[in-house]
Amino acid sequence: MRFIITAQASAEKKAAEPSDFDAELFKAYMRFNEEMHQAGVLVASEGLNPAAPGARIAVANGRRYVVDGPFAESKELVGGFYLIDVDSLDEAIAWALRAPCGHHADDILEIRQLTGAGDLPPEILQLINEAAPTWSASAWQARDAK
């Protein structure tokens, strides 16, 4: 089962300033990444740059439009994510509990299971295979064959 763990600040915390960088805490995060990698559960881990240009695609009245970023309100920021592949939600929670939270005020970790082929009815899987045969074979089916 794949889970995404996102890190974000609670509503009470302000975003940290770049001068607030804590090298020891950063190294703790890197050791945590290394530990998950060595255990074979880490698929990807990235931080998100809050100062980088970004955009959102929104829809109103059936039309799409672009909302430019960056999005500076702390309640809107996700600081980063871990994508892990483990056997259960309990195992995902156990890994999240070991994360060294606190870097740049990311004191909330949210854990969400990603959709797998086993979560979908056969008729939806058939539509996926018809519409995206090469992606389905290389991404979904290969992942579920593990």
Phi and psi in degrees as a GROMACS rama.xvg file:
@    title "Ramachandran Plot"
@    xaxis  label "Phi"
@    yaxis  label "Psi"
@TYPE xy
-101.505  139.982  ARG-2
-131.502  145.896  PHE-3
-109.486  131.172  ILE-4
-112.077  116.337  ILE-5
-104.759  147.493  THR-6
-114.683  131.937  ALA-7
-152.444  164.548  GLN-8
-81.808  149.923  ALA-9
-73.2312  164.924  SER-10
-63.1581  -25.1597  ALA-11
-79.5175  -19.6006  GLU-12
-94.2384  144.809  LYS-13
-91.1969  156.364  LYS-14
-65.4724  141.24  ALA-15
-72.725  149.186  ALA-16
-83.4099  151.517  GLU-17
-54.2928  -30.7252  PRO-18
-70.4643  -11.7475  SER-19
-83.3965  7.56463  ASP-20
-56.259  131.645  PHE-21
-115.631  103.793  ASP-22
-61.0388  -38.0025  ALA-23
-68.2596  -39.7949  GLU-24
-66.816  -40.1604  LEU-25
-60.1216  -44.2333  PHE-26
-63.9548  -33.3537  LYS-27
-63.4652  -39.5178  ALA-28
-63.4563  -42.8904  TYR-29
-65.909  -37.4881  MET-30
-65.0389  -37.3239  ARG-31
-63.5665  -44.135  PHE-32
-57.9784  -45.8655  ASN-33
-62.1284  -42.0923  GLU-34
-62.6299  -44.146  GLU-35
-67.4442  -38.5199  MET-36
-62.0617  -48.0532  HIS-37
-62.7659  -32.5254  GLN-38
-76.7826  -11.0401  ALA-39
79.9689  18.6562  GLY-40
-104.988  -17.2744  VAL-41
-83.3846  119.862  LEU-42
-92.7758  -44.6245  VAL-43
-158.851  152.991  ALA-44
-151.008  124.597  SER-45
-143.944  147.996  GLU-46
-94.9299  154.969  GLY-47
-110.505  132.188  LEU-48
-82.9472  108.898  ASN-49
-68.3536  -20.367  PRO-50
-91.8882  -10.2268  ALA-51
-73.4312  149.531  ALA-52
-60.1352  144.558  PRO-53
-150.663  178.441  GLY-54
-154.196  157.229  ALA-55
-123.208  144.091  ARG-56
-103.945  119.262  ILE-57
-115.049  163.339  ALA-58
-128.991  131.514  VAL-59
-142.251  133.922  ALA-60
52.8536  38.1434  ASN-61
76.0037  6.00346  GLY-62
-119.085  143.428  ARG-63
-89.3651  145.784  ARG-64
-146.339  160.245  TYR-65
-101.364  134.221  VAL-66
-112.756  116.427  VAL-67
-77.3537  149.019  ASP-68
-105.633  -167.191  GLY-69
-72.2678  162.323  PRO-70
-108.67  98.9429  PHE-71
-86.9155  -15.3218  ALA-72
-66.2537  128.02  GLU-73
-60.5357  -29.1092  SER-74
-69.5766  -14.0852  LYS-75
-96.8368  -10.6933  GLU-76
-90.9838  133.447  LEU-77
-106.51  122.784  VAL-78
-77.1266  -24.7739  GLY-79
172.965  -174.494  GLY-80
-152.987  158.115  PHE-81
-119.731  134.53  TYR-82
-111.384  117.576  LEU-83
-124.357  155.737  ILE-84
-123.785  105.494  ASP-85
-133.621  176.489  VAL-86
-83.0774  -18.4221  ASP-87
-161.817  165.874  SER-88
-61.7692  -39.0326  LEU-89
-58.7883  -40.281  ASP-90
-68.3084  -38.8282  GLU-91
-62.1973  -42.6007  ALA-92
-62.4917  -42.8357  ILE-93
-59.5644  -41.9269  ALA-94
-65.5686  -44.5076  TRP-95
-61.7174  -36.1068  ALA-96
-64.8876  -19.6823  LEU-97
-90.2159  -9.75819  ARG-98
-66.4227  139.09  ALA-99
-81.7576  69.6773  PRO-100
-60.0333  153.557  CYS-101
128.561  -21.3978  GLY-102
-65.884  120.896  HIS-103
52.9965  38.3163  HIS-104
68.0189  23.9423  ALA-105
-86.0519  81.0454  ASP-106
-102.002  6.26897  ASP-107
-123.527  127.203  ILE-108
-113.757  124.522  LEU-109
-107.703  133.04  GLU-110
-112.944  124.187  ILE-111
-132.674  133.07  ARG-112
-78.2486  137.2  GLN-113
-84.6359  151.585  LEU-114
-71.9399  132.512  THR-115
-116.194  168.352  GLY-116
-57.4768  -34.4918  ALA-117
-67.2332  -13.5642  GLY-118
-88.5989  -6.78459  ASP-119
-112.371  146.83  LEU-120
-69.7215  154.988  PRO-121
-54.3143  -36.4419  PRO-122
-66.5546  -31.7575  GLU-123
-72.8185  -41.2558  ILE-124
-60.3846  -38.4935  LEU-125
-63.1961  -42.5624  GLN-126
-62.3302  -40.7037  LEU-127
-61.2144  -47.2609  ILE-128
-62.9621  -36.6755  ASN-129
-70.6396  -43.8782  GLU-130
-80.5906  -30.3525  ALA-131
-140.344  65.7839  ALA-132
-64.6273  -40.7211  PRO-133
-74.7961  -40.5614  THR-134
-62.3255  -47.0132  TRP-135
-58.0869  -45.1503  SER-136
-65.9599  -39.4407  ALA-137
-86.3754  -29.8962  SER-138
-98.9356  -67.5377  ALA-139
-67.2705  -57.5339  TRP-140
-65.4127  -38.454  GLN-141
-65.4937  -39.5212  ALA-142
-66.6495  -42.2603  ARG-143
-75.9747  -14.3805  ASP-144
-79.3505  -11.5972  ALA-145
